[in-house]
Amino acid sequence: MYYKEIPIDLIKLLPHSKLPLLPSMSPDELDALKENIQEFGILQPLVVTVNGDDKYLLQVGRNSLRIGRN
């Protein structure tokens, strides 16, 4: 395993039908996560797999990616 900085726009999400069933975060939880990321940054790296040349498929970190894109 290795770490690499990847531009956020190159990361694609799995379709919802292929995602494991996870409880959705409430708006309050998302706000708290956003504040935490703004203060400390993303502490747990996003996990992606290579999905073609310069394309990546997100495996872990869906909510952090959503916040990072906003």
FIKOLZA-1660 file (N, C-alpha, C; in steps of 0.1 Angstrom, whole numbers, plus 5000, padded with zeros to 4 digits):
% residues 70
   i   px   py   pz ch aa at
   1 5008 4988 5000  A  M  N
   1 5000 5000 5000  A  M CA
   1 5009 5012 5000  A  M  C
   2 5005 5022 4993  A  Y  N
   2 5012 5035 4993  A  Y CA
   2 5003 5047 4992  A  Y  C
   3 5008 5058 4995  A  Y  N
   3 4999 5070 4996  A  Y CA
   3 5003 5079 4984  A  Y  C
   4 4993 5085 4978  A  K  N
   4 4995 5094 4966  A  K CA
   4 4985 5105 4967  A  K  C
   5 4989 5117 4964  A  E  N
   5 4979 5128 4964  A  E CA
   5 4972 5127 4950  A  E  C
   6 4959 5127 4951  A  I  N
   6 4951 5126 4938  A  I CA
   6 4941 5138 4938  A  I  C
   7 4940 5145 4927  A  P  N
   7 4930 5156 4926  A  P CA
   7 4916 5150 4928  A  P  C
   8 4908 5157 4936  A  I  N
   8 4895 5152 4940  A  I CA
   8 4886 5150 4929  A  I  C
   9 4888 5157 4918  A  D  N
   9 4879 5155 4906  A  D CA
   9 4881 5142 4898  A  D  C
  10 4892 5135 4901  A  L  N
  10 4895 5123 4895  A  L CA
  10 4889 5111 4902  A  L  C
  11 4884 5113 4914  A  I  N
  11 4878 5102 4922  A  I CA
  11 4863 5101 4919  A  I  C
  12 4859 5089 4915  A  K  N
  12 4845 5086 4912  A  K CA
  12 4839 5078 4923  A  K  C
  13 4826 5080 4925  A  L  N
  13 4819 5072 4935  A  L CA
  13 4813 5060 4929  A  L  C
  14 4812 5049 4936  A  L  N
  14 4804 5038 4932  A  L CA
  14 4789 5041 4931  A  L  C
  15 4782 5035 4922  A  P  N
  15 4767 5038 4922  A  P CA
  15 4761 5033 4935  A  P  C
  16 4751 5040 4939  A  H  N
  16 4745 5036 4952  A  H CA
  16 4741 5022 4953  A  H  C
  17 4737 5016 4942  A  S  N
  17 4733 5002 4942  A  S CA
  17 4744 4992 4946  A  S  C
  18 4757 4997 4944  A  K  N
  18 4769 4989 4947  A  K CA
  18 4775 4992 4960  A  K  C
  19 4770 5002 4967  A  L  N
  19 4775 5006 4980  A  L CA
  19 4770 4997 4991  A  L  C
  20 4778 4994 5001  A  P  N
  20 4772 4986 5012  A  P CA
  20 4762 4995 5020  A  P  C
  21 4752 4989 5026  A  L  N
  21 4742 4996 5033  A  L CA
  21 4748 5002 5046  A  L  C
  22 4750 5015 5046  A  L  N
  22 4755 5022 5057  A  L CA
  22 4745 5032 5061  A  L  C
  23 4743 5035 5074  A  P  N
  23 4734 5045 5078  A  P CA
  23 4739 5059 5073  A  P  C
  24 4729 5066 5069  A  S  N
  24 4732 5080 5064  A  S CA
  24 4735 5089 5076  A  S  C
  25 4745 5098 5074  A  M  N
  25 4748 5108 5084  A  M CA
  25 4737 5118 5085  A  M  C
  26 4733 5122 5097  A  S  N
  26 4723 5133 5098  A  S CA
  26 4729 5146 5094  A  S  C
  27 4721 5156 5091  A  P  N
  27 4727 5169 5087  A  P CA
  27 4736 5175 5098  A  P  C
  28 4732 5172 5111  A  D  N
  28 4740 5177 5122  A  D CA
  28 4754 5170 5122  A  D  C
  29 4754 5157 5120  A  E  N
  29 4766 5149 5119  A  E CA
  29 4775 5154 5108  A  E  C
  30 4769 5156 5096  A  L  N
  30 4777 5162 5085  A  L CA
  30 4783 5175 5088  A  L  C
  31 4775 5184 5095  A  D  N
  31 4780 5197 5099  A  D CA
  31 4792 5196 5108  A  D  C
  32 4791 5186 5118  A  A  N
  32 4802 5184 5127  A  A CA
  32 4814 5179 5120  A  A  C
  33 4812 5170 5110  A  L  N
  33 4823 5164 5103  A  L CA
  33 4830 5176 5095  A  L  C
  34 4822 5184 5089  A  K  N
  34 4827 5195 5081  A  K CA
  34 4835 5205 5089  A  K  C
  35 4830 5208 5101  A  E  N
  35 4838 5217 5110  A  E CA
  35 4851 5210 5114  A  E  C
  36 4851 5197 5117  A  N  N
  36 4863 5190 5121  A  N CA
  36 4873 5190 5110  A  N  C
  37 4868 5188 5097  A  I  N
  37 4877 5188 5086  A  I CA
  37 4883 5201 5084  A  I  C
  38 4875 5212 5085  A  Q  N
  38 4880 5225 5084  A  Q CA
  38 4891 5229 5094  A  Q  C
  39 4889 5223 5106  A  E  N
  39 4898 5226 5117  A  E CA
  39 4911 5218 5116  A  E  C
  40 4910 5205 5113  A  F  N
  40 4921 5196 5114  A  F CA
  40 4925 5190 5101  A  F  C
  41 4917 5191 5091  A  G  N
  41 4919 5184 5078  A  G CA
  41 4914 5170 5078  A  G  C
  42 4915 5163 5067  A  I  N
  42 4910 5149 5067  A  I CA
  42 4921 5141 5073  A  I  C
  43 4918 5135 5085  A  L  N
  43 4927 5127 5093  A  L CA
  43 4928 5113 5088  A  L  C
  44 4917 5107 5083  A  Q  N
  44 4918 5094 5078  A  Q CA
  44 4918 5095 5063  A  Q  C
  45 4929 5090 5056  A  P  N
  45 4929 5091 5042  A  P CA
  45 4918 5084 5034  A  P  C
  46 4914 5090 5023  A  L  N
  46 4904 5083 5014  A  L CA
  46 4911 5071 5008  A  L  C
  47 4904 5060 5007  A  V  N
  47 4909 5048 5001  A  V CA
  47 4903 5047 4987  A  V  C
  48 4911 5045 4977  A  V  N
  48 4906 5044 4963  A  V CA
  48 4913 5032 4957  A  V  C
  49 4907 5027 4946  A  T  N
  49 4913 5018 4937  A  T CA
  49 4915 5024 4923  A  T  C
  50 4925 5020 4916  A  V  N
  50 4927 5025 4903  A  V CA
  50 4916 5020 4894  A  V  C
  51 4910 5029 4886  A  N  N
  51 4899 5025 4877  A  N CA
  51 4902 5031 4863  A  N  C
  52 4914 5027 4857  A  G  N
  52 4918 5033 4844  A  G CA
  52 4929 5043 4846  A  G  C
  53 4933 5049 4835  A  D  N
  53 4944 5059 4835  A  D CA
  53 4939 5071 4842  A  D  C
  54 4945 5075 4853  A  D  N
  54 4942 5087 4860  A  D CA
  54 4927 5088 4865  A  D  C
  55 4921 5076 4868  A  K  N
  55 4908 5076 4873  A  K CA
  55 4908 5066 4885  A  K  C
  56 4901 5070 4895  A  Y  N
  56 4901 5063 4908  A  Y CA
  56 4887 5060 4913  A  Y  C
  57 4884 5049 4919  A  L  N
  57 4871 5046 4925  A  L CA
  57 4872 5046 4940  A  L  C
  58 4864 5054 4946  A  L  N
  58 4864 5056 4961  A  L CA
  58 4859 5043 4967  A  L  C
  59 4867 5038 4977  A  Q  N
  59 4863 5027 4985  A  Q CA
  59 4859 5031 4999  A  Q  C
  60 4867 5040 5005  A  V  N
  60 4864 5044 5019  A  V CA
  60 4866 5060 5020  A  V  C
  61 4856 5066 5026  A  G  N
  61 4857 5080 5028  A  G CA
  61 4847 5088 5021  A  G  C
  62 4835 5082 5018  A  R  N
  62 4824 5089 5010  A  R CA
  62 4820 5102 5016  A  R  C
  63 4818 5103 5029  A  N  N
  63 4814 5116 5035  A  N CA
  63 4824 5126 5035  A  N  C
  64 4837 5122 5037  A  S  N
  64 4848 5132 5036  A  S CA
  64 4849 5137 5022  A  S  C
  65 4848 5129 5012  A  L  N
  65 4848 5133 4998  A  L CA
  65 4837 5143 4995  A  L  C
  66 4825 5140 5000  A  R  N
  66 4814 5149 4997  A  R CA
  66 4816 5162 5003  A  R  C
  67 4822 5163 5015  A  I  N
  67 4825 5176 5022  A  I CA
  67 4836 5183 5014  A  I  C
  68 4846 5175 5010  A  G  N
  68 4857 5181 5003  A  G CA
  68 4854 5187 4990  A  G  C
  69 4843 5182 4983  A  R  N
  69 4839 5187 4971  A  R CA
  69 4831 5200 4972  A  R  C
  70 4825 5202 4983  A  N  N
  70 4817 5214 4985  A  N CA
  70 4825 5226 4989  A  N  C
% end
